[in-house]
Amino acid sequence: MPPKRKSPRPPRPASGKTVRPVAWALILVDQEPLRRAAAGQCDQCLEGIEKARADLARFEREDRPAFARWMAGKFGQVMTEIRTLEAQYAEKAGLAEAIEMEMIFGGSQNHHEAYQEVMRRRELVAQGLAPEPEEEPGATEASAADEGEEDDGDDMDRFTLGEKFEEYVVQEMGVNPEQLNRREYDALFKEFKRKLSGKNAPPPPGKSAPPPRAKPGSAVNPDARVKELYRQLVRRLHPDTRADGDATVAEVWHEVQAAYADGNVERLEALLAFADVREKRFGPHTSLAQIRAVFSDLVRTLHALRRSLAEARKAPAWNFTRKLDRVALERQTRAELTRDLVRRRAELADITRVLENWTRTPIRRRTAKR
């Protein structure tokens, strides 16, 4: 019987371990359950956002005005006196600050001389005899260039613009401006000024916005993709085609305009995925990554709204229209106003005493001769 032949063994490496051939396999993963789970998380976030915005809107529309009327009816006289004391204190504090600045930069020897100099200048200004301060040519343009602000082309001052911006953030976005950090506040304010100037307005009928430039070296023309995504979003999110007036949809529509003007394909795809999540209809173009990106944006919005709600709940006007027993609230409010009134009176008395001392001529003491 011939001996059996042994199969050749694979070569052994220097370490003594047998090298086995690596087998690669392609595994197909069904993303439909994952997409449904991510869409469910987005639905929960949307429900939380709608509820938080409804609570904030009710607080601003019902609770705060009703609380203001109740305060005016119950404590109108005390509040009027507090406002009068605040105005008097602010006037005298401004005078004291002017005297201190005159002491530092004007060369006065004491507070009495600084007081006389400040009052002399104020008397000249009241009579119209004081010369107006000269402005250097181009100072306004230089300051605007240093700050990096653009000319809006309107006659609205900064105070009115800030008020309109805060009203827009509260009513349209449902976010308390005081809860935003400096970077978020500046970004939203810049976007609000751009919308107010009409730079992000949709193109007029019959004229299309200029298409974005194609990136050099790209194999696919992005212009066609941008236009296709923009058409789909216009059909689903344009304010003329929607009668619900949803604030979230209005915000998304402004983002669509900005993304189309910049030619940002990724942002347009994310906004289309948000529209799919909101309307609960998914197509082959809605990927799991896009749904999760939408979920991240919704989570950030929900957290900002919850911070605003937490601050609103600390206010005494929270749920005022639903409080039937207001005896405890009236007692607490009366005590707080009384303490505030006593404090205002003490502050006004202190600064009045200081100014009266400055009006008197200082007593010069003679030194004894040796």
MILUMKOL-300038 format. One record per residue (C-alpha): x, y, z; residue number from 1; residue in three letters. Coordinates in nm, 2 decimals. Example, Ala and Ser with C-alpha at 12.3 -4.5 7.8 and 13.67 -1.06 7.14 Angstrom:
% residues 2
{{1.23, -0.45, 0.78}, 1, "Ala"}
{{1.37, -0.11, 0.71}, 2, "Ser"}
//
This chain:
% residues 370
{{0.00, 0.00, 0.00}, 1, "Met"}
{{0.16, 0.33, -0.11}, 2, "Pro"}
{{0.21, 0.59, 0.16}, 3, "Pro"}
{{-0.03, 0.88, 0.18}, 4, "Lys"}
{{0.09, 1.21, 0.06}, 5, "Arg"}
{{0.08, 1.49, 0.30}, 6, "Lys"}
{{-0.09, 1.82, 0.19}, 7, "Ser"}
{{0.16, 2.11, 0.17}, 8, "Pro"}
{{0.15, 2.33, 0.47}, 9, "Arg"}
{{0.12, 2.71, 0.44}, 10, "Pro"}
{{0.45, 2.90, 0.49}, 11, "Pro"}
{{0.52, 3.00, 0.84}, 12, "Arg"}
{{0.63, 3.35, 0.92}, 13, "Pro"}
{{0.93, 3.43, 1.13}, 14, "Ala"}
{{0.72, 3.45, 1.44}, 15, "Ser"}
{{0.60, 3.09, 1.40}, 16, "Gly"}
{{0.23, 3.17, 1.35}, 17, "Lys"}
{{0.04, 3.03, 1.06}, 18, "Thr"}
{{-0.08, 3.29, 0.80}, 19, "Val"}
{{-0.44, 3.23, 0.71}, 20, "Arg"}
{{-0.60, 3.39, 0.40}, 21, "Pro"}
{{-0.84, 3.68, 0.48}, 22, "Val"}
{{-1.19, 3.65, 0.35}, 23, "Ala"}
{{-1.39, 3.97, 0.28}, 24, "Trp"}
{{-1.76, 3.97, 0.28}, 25, "Ala"}
{{-2.01, 4.25, 0.20}, 26, "Leu"}
{{-2.29, 4.27, 0.45}, 27, "Ile"}
{{-2.61, 4.46, 0.36}, 28, "Leu"}
{{-2.77, 4.64, 0.64}, 29, "Val"}
{{-3.14, 4.74, 0.62}, 30, "Asp"}
{{-3.15, 5.11, 0.72}, 31, "Gln"}
{{-3.53, 5.13, 0.73}, 32, "Glu"}
{{-3.56, 5.04, 1.10}, 33, "Pro"}
{{-3.28, 5.28, 1.19}, 34, "Leu"}
{{-3.44, 5.55, 0.99}, 35, "Arg"}
{{-3.78, 5.50, 1.16}, 36, "Arg"}
{{-3.61, 5.51, 1.50}, 37, "Ala"}
{{-3.43, 5.83, 1.42}, 38, "Ala"}
{{-3.75, 5.98, 1.28}, 39, "Ala"}
{{-3.93, 5.89, 1.60}, 40, "Gly"}
{{-3.67, 6.08, 1.80}, 41, "Gln"}
{{-3.72, 6.38, 1.57}, 42, "Cys"}
{{-4.09, 6.36, 1.62}, 43, "Asp"}
{{-4.04, 6.37, 2.00}, 44, "Gln"}
{{-3.81, 6.67, 1.97}, 45, "Cys"}
{{-4.07, 6.85, 1.75}, 46, "Leu"}
{{-4.34, 6.79, 2.00}, 47, "Glu"}
{{-4.12, 6.93, 2.28}, 48, "Gly"}
{{-4.04, 7.23, 2.07}, 49, "Ile"}
{{-4.40, 7.30, 1.98}, 50, "Glu"}
{{-4.51, 7.27, 2.35}, 51, "Lys"}
{{-4.22, 7.49, 2.47}, 52, "Ala"}
{{-4.30, 7.76, 2.21}, 53, "Arg"}
{{-4.67, 7.74, 2.30}, 54, "Ala"}
{{-4.59, 7.79, 2.67}, 55, "Asp"}
{{-4.36, 8.09, 2.60}, 56, "Leu"}
{{-4.62, 8.24, 2.36}, 57, "Ala"}
{{-4.89, 8.21, 2.63}, 58, "Arg"}
{{-4.67, 8.36, 2.89}, 59, "Phe"}
{{-4.59, 8.66, 2.67}, 60, "Glu"}
{{-4.94, 8.70, 2.53}, 61, "Arg"}
{{-5.15, 8.63, 2.84}, 62, "Glu"}
{{-4.96, 8.61, 3.17}, 63, "Asp"}
{{-4.73, 8.91, 3.14}, 64, "Arg"}
{{-4.99, 9.17, 3.03}, 65, "Pro"}
{{-5.24, 9.05, 3.29}, 66, "Ala"}
{{-4.97, 9.07, 3.56}, 67, "Phe"}
{{-4.88, 9.42, 3.45}, 68, "Ala"}
{{-5.24, 9.53, 3.47}, 69, "Arg"}
{{-5.28, 9.37, 3.82}, 70, "Trp"}
{{-4.96, 9.54, 3.94}, 71, "Met"}
{{-5.08, 9.88, 3.81}, 72, "Ala"}
{{-5.42, 9.84, 3.99}, 73, "Gly"}
{{-5.28, 9.71, 4.32}, 74, "Lys"}
{{-4.95, 9.90, 4.36}, 75, "Phe"}
{{-4.98, 10.19, 4.11}, 76, "Gly"}
{{-4.89, 10.46, 4.37}, 77, "Gln"}
{{-4.59, 10.27, 4.51}, 78, "Val"}
{{-4.46, 10.19, 4.16}, 79, "Met"}
{{-4.49, 10.56, 4.06}, 80, "Thr"}
{{-4.29, 10.67, 4.36}, 81, "Glu"}
{{-4.02, 10.41, 4.29}, 82, "Ile"}
{{-3.99, 10.54, 3.93}, 83, "Arg"}
{{-3.97, 10.90, 4.05}, 84, "Thr"}
{{-3.70, 10.81, 4.29}, 85, "Leu"}
{{-3.51, 10.62, 4.02}, 86, "Glu"}
{{-3.52, 10.92, 3.79}, 87, "Ala"}
{{-3.40, 11.16, 4.06}, 88, "Gln"}
{{-3.12, 10.92, 4.16}, 89, "Tyr"}
{{-3.01, 10.88, 3.80}, 90, "Ala"}
{{-3.00, 11.26, 3.75}, 91, "Glu"}
{{-2.79, 11.32, 4.07}, 92, "Lys"}
{{-2.57, 11.02, 3.99}, 93, "Ala"}
{{-2.49, 11.17, 3.65}, 94, "Gly"}
{{-2.40, 11.50, 3.82}, 95, "Leu"}
{{-2.17, 11.32, 4.07}, 96, "Ala"}
{{-2.00, 11.13, 3.79}, 97, "Glu"}
{{-1.94, 11.45, 3.59}, 98, "Ala"}
{{-1.79, 11.61, 3.90}, 99, "Ile"}
{{-1.56, 11.31, 3.96}, 100, "Glu"}
{{-1.44, 11.32, 3.59}, 101, "Met"}
{{-1.37, 11.69, 3.63}, 102, "Glu"}
{{-1.17, 11.61, 3.94}, 103, "Met"}
{{-0.96, 11.36, 3.75}, 104, "Ile"}
{{-0.92, 11.53, 3.41}, 105, "Phe"}
{{-1.01, 11.89, 3.47}, 106, "Gly"}
{{-0.74, 11.99, 3.71}, 107, "Gly"}
{{-0.97, 12.10, 4.00}, 108, "Ser"}
{{-0.82, 12.10, 4.34}, 109, "Gln"}
{{-1.13, 11.97, 4.53}, 110, "Asn"}
{{-1.48, 11.86, 4.48}, 111, "His"}
{{-1.62, 12.21, 4.54}, 112, "His"}
{{-1.42, 12.36, 4.25}, 113, "Glu"}
{{-1.52, 12.07, 4.03}, 114, "Ala"}
{{-1.88, 12.12, 4.12}, 115, "Tyr"}
{{-1.87, 12.49, 4.04}, 116, "Gln"}
{{-1.70, 12.42, 3.70}, 117, "Glu"}
{{-1.96, 12.15, 3.60}, 118, "Val"}
{{-2.25, 12.37, 3.70}, 119, "Met"}
{{-2.10, 12.66, 3.50}, 120, "Arg"}
{{-2.07, 12.45, 3.19}, 121, "Arg"}
{{-2.43, 12.32, 3.23}, 122, "Arg"}
{{-2.55, 12.68, 3.27}, 123, "Glu"}
{{-2.38, 12.77, 2.94}, 124, "Leu"}
{{-2.53, 12.47, 2.77}, 125, "Val"}
{{-2.88, 12.56, 2.90}, 126, "Ala"}
{{-2.84, 12.92, 2.76}, 127, "Gln"}
{{-2.71, 12.79, 2.43}, 128, "Gly"}
{{-2.37, 12.96, 2.47}, 129, "Leu"}
{{-2.15, 12.65, 2.50}, 130, "Ala"}
{{-1.97, 12.56, 2.17}, 131, "Pro"}
{{-2.07, 12.22, 2.03}, 132, "Glu"}
{{-1.80, 11.96, 2.03}, 133, "Pro"}
{{-1.62, 11.93, 1.70}, 134, "Glu"}
{{-1.62, 11.59, 1.52}, 135, "Glu"}
{{-1.32, 11.48, 1.32}, 136, "Glu"}
{{-1.40, 11.42, 0.96}, 137, "Pro"}
{{-1.45, 11.06, 0.88}, 138, "Gly"}
{{-1.48, 10.96, 1.24}, 139, "Ala"}
{{-1.81, 10.80, 1.19}, 140, "Thr"}
{{-1.70, 10.60, 0.89}, 141, "Glu"}
{{-1.38, 10.49, 1.06}, 142, "Ala"}
{{-1.57, 10.37, 1.37}, 143, "Ser"}
{{-1.82, 10.18, 1.15}, 144, "Ala"}
{{-1.53, 10.03, 0.95}, 145, "Ala"}
{{-1.35, 9.93, 1.27}, 146, "Asp"}
{{-1.66, 9.76, 1.41}, 147, "Glu"}
{{-1.72, 9.58, 1.08}, 148, "Gly"}
{{-2.08, 9.68, 1.05}, 149, "Glu"}
{{-2.26, 9.73, 0.72}, 150, "Glu"}
{{-2.48, 10.03, 0.64}, 151, "Asp"}
{{-2.84, 9.91, 0.63}, 152, "Asp"}
{{-2.96, 10.20, 0.43}, 153, "Gly"}
{{-3.24, 10.29, 0.67}, 154, "Asp"}
{{-3.29, 10.56, 0.93}, 155, "Asp"}
{{-3.35, 10.32, 1.21}, 156, "Met"}
{{-3.13, 10.39, 1.52}, 157, "Asp"}
{{-2.95, 10.12, 1.71}, 158, "Arg"}
{{-3.19, 10.12, 2.00}, 159, "Phe"}
{{-3.50, 10.06, 1.78}, 160, "Thr"}
{{-3.32, 9.80, 1.58}, 161, "Leu"}
{{-3.22, 9.61, 1.90}, 162, "Gly"}
{{-3.58, 9.62, 2.03}, 163, "Glu"}
{{-3.71, 9.49, 1.69}, 164, "Lys"}
{{-3.45, 9.21, 1.70}, 165, "Phe"}
{{-3.54, 9.10, 2.05}, 166, "Glu"}
{{-3.91, 9.10, 1.96}, 167, "Glu"}
{{-3.83, 8.90, 1.65}, 168, "Tyr"}
{{-3.63, 8.64, 1.84}, 169, "Val"}
{{-3.90, 8.60, 2.11}, 170, "Val"}
{{-4.20, 8.59, 1.87}, 171, "Gln"}
{{-4.07, 8.41, 1.57}, 172, "Glu"}
{{-3.81, 8.18, 1.72}, 173, "Met"}
{{-3.94, 8.14, 2.07}, 174, "Gly"}
{{-3.60, 8.20, 2.23}, 175, "Val"}
{{-3.51, 8.44, 2.51}, 176, "Asn"}
{{-3.23, 8.67, 2.39}, 177, "Pro"}
{{-3.08, 8.69, 2.74}, 178, "Glu"}
{{-3.01, 8.31, 2.73}, 179, "Gln"}
{{-2.80, 8.33, 2.41}, 180, "Leu"}
{{-2.43, 8.35, 2.44}, 181, "Asn"}
{{-2.23, 8.63, 2.27}, 182, "Arg"}
{{-2.15, 8.43, 1.95}, 183, "Arg"}
{{-2.51, 8.31, 1.90}, 184, "Glu"}
{{-2.65, 8.66, 1.97}, 185, "Tyr"}
{{-2.41, 8.82, 1.72}, 186, "Asp"}
{{-2.49, 8.56, 1.45}, 187, "Ala"}
{{-2.87, 8.60, 1.49}, 188, "Leu"}
{{-2.84, 8.98, 1.50}, 189, "Phe"}
{{-2.63, 8.98, 1.18}, 190, "Lys"}
{{-2.88, 8.75, 1.01}, 191, "Glu"}
{{-3.17, 8.97, 1.12}, 192, "Phe"}
{{-3.01, 9.28, 0.98}, 193, "Lys"}
{{-2.95, 9.10, 0.65}, 194, "Arg"}
{{-3.31, 9.00, 0.63}, 195, "Lys"}
{{-3.43, 9.35, 0.73}, 196, "Leu"}
{{-3.22, 9.50, 0.45}, 197, "Ser"}
{{-3.38, 9.26, 0.20}, 198, "Gly"}
{{-3.05, 9.09, 0.09}, 199, "Lys"}
{{-3.20, 8.74, 0.16}, 200, "Asn"}
{{-3.54, 8.82, 0.00}, 201, "Ala"}
{{-3.65, 8.57, -0.27}, 202, "Pro"}
{{-3.60, 8.68, -0.63}, 203, "Pro"}
{{-3.89, 8.87, -0.79}, 204, "Pro"}
{{-4.12, 8.68, -1.03}, 205, "Pro"}
{{-3.97, 8.64, -1.37}, 206, "Gly"}
{{-3.61, 8.67, -1.24}, 207, "Lys"}
{{-3.41, 8.39, -1.09}, 208, "Ser"}
{{-3.12, 8.43, -0.85}, 209, "Ala"}
{{-2.78, 8.40, -1.00}, 210, "Pro"}
{{-2.67, 8.03, -0.98}, 211, "Pro"}
{{-2.37, 7.96, -0.75}, 212, "Pro"}
{{-2.03, 7.90, -0.90}, 213, "Arg"}
{{-1.92, 7.54, -0.95}, 214, "Ala"}
{{-1.63, 7.43, -0.74}, 215, "Lys"}
{{-1.32, 7.37, -0.95}, 216, "Pro"}
{{-1.23, 7.00, -1.00}, 217, "Gly"}
{{-1.58, 6.87, -0.91}, 218, "Ser"}
{{-1.70, 6.59, -1.13}, 219, "Ala"}
{{-2.07, 6.66, -1.08}, 220, "Val"}
{{-2.22, 7.00, -1.17}, 221, "Asn"}
{{-2.35, 7.14, -0.84}, 222, "Pro"}
{{-2.57, 7.40, -1.01}, 223, "Asp"}
{{-2.83, 7.14, -1.13}, 224, "Ala"}
{{-2.84, 6.98, -0.79}, 225, "Arg"}
{{-2.89, 7.31, -0.61}, 226, "Val"}
{{-3.17, 7.41, -0.84}, 227, "Lys"}
{{-3.34, 7.07, -0.80}, 228, "Glu"}
{{-3.33, 7.08, -0.42}, 229, "Leu"}
{{-3.44, 7.44, -0.42}, 230, "Tyr"}
{{-3.75, 7.36, -0.64}, 231, "Arg"}
{{-3.85, 7.08, -0.41}, 232, "Gln"}
{{-3.81, 7.30, -0.10}, 233, "Leu"}
{{-4.01, 7.59, -0.26}, 234, "Val"}
{{-4.30, 7.35, -0.34}, 235, "Arg"}
{{-4.31, 7.23, 0.02}, 236, "Arg"}
{{-4.20, 7.53, 0.23}, 237, "Leu"}
{{-4.28, 7.85, 0.05}, 238, "His"}
{{-4.50, 8.08, 0.26}, 239, "Pro"}
{{-4.75, 8.14, -0.03}, 240, "Asp"}
{{-4.82, 7.76, -0.04}, 241, "Thr"}
{{-4.87, 7.72, 0.33}, 242, "Arg"}
{{-5.15, 7.87, 0.54}, 243, "Ala"}
{{-5.05, 7.74, 0.88}, 244, "Asp"}
{{-4.80, 8.02, 0.95}, 245, "Gly"}
{{-4.57, 7.79, 1.15}, 246, "Asp"}
{{-4.28, 7.98, 1.30}, 247, "Ala"}
{{-4.05, 7.67, 1.25}, 248, "Thr"}
{{-4.13, 7.65, 0.88}, 249, "Val"}
{{-4.07, 8.03, 0.85}, 250, "Ala"}
{{-3.72, 7.99, 1.00}, 251, "Glu"}
{{-3.64, 7.70, 0.77}, 252, "Val"}
{{-3.76, 7.89, 0.47}, 253, "Trp"}
{{-3.51, 8.17, 0.55}, 254, "His"}
{{-3.24, 7.92, 0.59}, 255, "Glu"}
{{-3.33, 7.78, 0.25}, 256, "Val"}
{{-3.29, 8.12, 0.09}, 257, "Gln"}
{{-2.95, 8.16, 0.25}, 258, "Ala"}
{{-2.83, 7.82, 0.15}, 259, "Ala"}
{{-2.95, 7.87, -0.21}, 260, "Tyr"}
{{-2.77, 8.20, -0.23}, 261, "Ala"}
{{-2.45, 8.04, -0.11}, 262, "Asp"}
{{-2.49, 7.72, -0.32}, 263, "Gly"}
{{-2.46, 7.50, -0.01}, 264, "Asn"}
{{-2.58, 7.16, -0.14}, 265, "Val"}
{{-2.53, 6.98, 0.20}, 266, "Glu"}
{{-2.74, 7.24, 0.38}, 267, "Arg"}
{{-3.02, 7.22, 0.13}, 268, "Leu"}
{{-3.02, 6.84, 0.16}, 269, "Glu"}
{{-3.04, 6.87, 0.53}, 270, "Ala"}
{{-3.33, 7.11, 0.51}, 271, "Leu"}
{{-3.51, 6.87, 0.27}, 272, "Leu"}
{{-3.46, 6.59, 0.52}, 273, "Ala"}
{{-3.61, 6.82, 0.79}, 274, "Phe"}
{{-3.91, 6.87, 0.57}, 275, "Ala"}
{{-3.94, 6.49, 0.52}, 276, "Asp"}
{{-3.92, 6.44, 0.90}, 277, "Val"}
{{-4.18, 6.70, 0.97}, 278, "Arg"}
{{-4.42, 6.57, 0.71}, 279, "Glu"}
{{-4.34, 6.21, 0.80}, 280, "Lys"}
{{-4.26, 6.10, 0.44}, 281, "Arg"}
{{-3.93, 5.96, 0.35}, 282, "Phe"}
{{-3.79, 5.90, 0.01}, 283, "Gly"}
{{-3.48, 5.73, -0.12}, 284, "Pro"}
{{-3.29, 6.06, -0.10}, 285, "His"}
{{-3.34, 6.09, 0.28}, 286, "Thr"}
{{-3.04, 5.91, 0.44}, 287, "Ser"}
{{-2.99, 5.81, 0.80}, 288, "Leu"}
{{-2.71, 6.06, 0.84}, 289, "Ala"}
{{-2.93, 6.34, 0.73}, 290, "Gln"}
{{-3.21, 6.24, 0.97}, 291, "Ile"}
{{-2.96, 6.23, 1.25}, 292, "Arg"}
{{-2.82, 6.57, 1.15}, 293, "Ala"}
{{-3.18, 6.71, 1.17}, 294, "Val"}
{{-3.22, 6.55, 1.51}, 295, "Phe"}
{{-2.90, 6.73, 1.64}, 296, "Ser"}
{{-3.04, 7.06, 1.52}, 297, "Asp"}
{{-3.37, 7.00, 1.69}, 298, "Leu"}
{{-3.20, 6.90, 2.01}, 299, "Val"}
{{-3.01, 7.23, 2.02}, 300, "Arg"}
{{-3.33, 7.43, 1.95}, 301, "Thr"}
{{-3.52, 7.24, 2.22}, 302, "Leu"}
{{-3.24, 7.30, 2.48}, 303, "His"}
{{-3.25, 7.67, 2.40}, 304, "Ala"}
{{-3.62, 7.68, 2.45}, 305, "Leu"}
{{-3.60, 7.50, 2.77}, 306, "Arg"}
{{-3.35, 7.74, 2.91}, 307, "Arg"}
{{-3.59, 8.03, 2.82}, 308, "Ser"}
{{-3.87, 7.84, 2.99}, 309, "Leu"}
{{-3.67, 7.80, 3.30}, 310, "Ala"}
{{-3.61, 8.17, 3.32}, 311, "Glu"}
{{-3.97, 8.25, 3.25}, 312, "Ala"}
{{-4.08, 8.02, 3.53}, 313, "Arg"}
{{-3.88, 8.22, 3.78}, 314, "Lys"}
{{-4.08, 8.54, 3.69}, 315, "Ala"}
{{-4.37, 8.63, 3.92}, 316, "Pro"}
{{-4.60, 8.66, 3.62}, 317, "Ala"}
{{-4.56, 8.29, 3.53}, 318, "Trp"}
{{-4.91, 8.12, 3.52}, 319, "Asn"}
{{-5.06, 8.44, 3.66}, 320, "Phe"}
{{-5.39, 8.39, 3.46}, 321, "Thr"}
{{-5.43, 8.05, 3.61}, 322, "Arg"}
{{-5.38, 8.15, 3.97}, 323, "Lys"}
{{-5.71, 8.17, 4.15}, 324, "Leu"}
{{-5.57, 8.25, 4.50}, 325, "Asp"}
{{-5.35, 8.56, 4.47}, 326, "Arg"}
{{-5.34, 8.66, 4.84}, 327, "Val"}
{{-4.99, 8.51, 4.89}, 328, "Ala"}
{{-4.86, 8.67, 4.57}, 329, "Leu"}
{{-5.00, 9.01, 4.67}, 330, "Glu"}
{{-4.84, 8.99, 5.02}, 331, "Arg"}
{{-4.50, 8.89, 4.87}, 332, "Gln"}
{{-4.51, 9.16, 4.60}, 333, "Thr"}
{{-4.61, 9.43, 4.85}, 334, "Arg"}
{{-4.32, 9.33, 5.08}, 335, "Ala"}
{{-4.07, 9.34, 4.78}, 336, "Glu"}
{{-4.19, 9.68, 4.67}, 337, "Leu"}
{{-4.17, 9.82, 5.02}, 338, "Thr"}
{{-3.81, 9.70, 5.05}, 339, "Arg"}
{{-3.73, 9.84, 4.71}, 340, "Asp"}
{{-3.89, 10.18, 4.81}, 341, "Leu"}
{{-3.69, 10.20, 5.13}, 342, "Val"}
{{-3.37, 10.12, 4.95}, 343, "Arg"}
{{-3.43, 10.38, 4.68}, 344, "Arg"}
{{-3.50, 10.64, 4.94}, 345, "Arg"}
{{-3.18, 10.56, 5.12}, 346, "Ala"}
{{-2.97, 10.58, 4.80}, 347, "Glu"}
{{-3.12, 10.91, 4.70}, 348, "Leu"}
{{-3.06, 11.05, 5.05}, 349, "Ala"}
{{-2.69, 10.94, 5.04}, 350, "Asp"}
{{-2.61, 11.09, 4.71}, 351, "Ile"}
{{-2.80, 11.41, 4.80}, 352, "Thr"}
{{-2.59, 11.44, 5.11}, 353, "Arg"}
{{-2.27, 11.39, 4.91}, 354, "Val"}
{{-2.37, 11.66, 4.66}, 355, "Leu"}
{{-2.46, 11.90, 4.94}, 356, "Glu"}
{{-2.12, 11.86, 5.10}, 357, "Asn"}
{{-1.95, 11.93, 4.76}, 358, "Trp"}
{{-2.15, 12.26, 4.73}, 359, "Thr"}
{{-2.00, 12.40, 5.05}, 360, "Arg"}
{{-1.67, 12.58, 5.05}, 361, "Thr"}
{{-1.41, 12.35, 5.21}, 362, "Pro"}
{{-1.26, 12.48, 5.54}, 363, "Ile"}
{{-0.89, 12.55, 5.51}, 364, "Arg"}
{{-0.71, 12.47, 5.83}, 365, "Arg"}
{{-0.42, 12.69, 5.93}, 366, "Arg"}
{{-0.10, 12.52, 6.02}, 367, "Thr"}
{{0.06, 12.62, 6.35}, 368, "Ala"}
{{0.38, 12.82, 6.32}, 369, "Lys"}
{{0.68, 12.69, 6.49}, 370, "Arg"}
//
